[in-house]
Amino acid sequence: MEKHIQILGILYIISGILTLMACGVAFLLVGGSGLVSGDETAILATGAVSLVIGMVGLILGLPDIIAGWGLLQRKSWSRILTIILGVLNLFAFPIGTALGIYSLWVLFKPEAESLLRI
């Protein structure tokens, strides 16, 4: 079970980093397109949209990284956080669904609960 918790932690860190990277690219593309146009209205509109994209990226990516780090460090709070994120991931078909199912399968095992109780 320790191996599954380690794999799950790594998967959540990768998921969080990929989310941050995707939102970072979208942030740069949207914000940059307004700057390239040179139009003040476009700069303001794309700036606002890119700010929202950046915030969404932080809101979605950071909890995954924190949960993954907590699992790798065997923190007791990481189990609850990862279960919550796993349930939310069930709606992100297909990769999020697979990660969510794997998360719930691993973390509802009694062995996982005892490993993460420390």
Secondary structure, DSSP 4 states (H G I P E B T S, - for coil): -HHHHHHHHHHHHHHHHHHHHHHHHHHHHHHHHHHHH--HHHHHHHHHHHHHHHHHHHHHHHHHHHHHHHHHTT-HHHHHHHHHHHHHHTTSTTHHHHHHHHHHHHHTSHHHHHHTT-
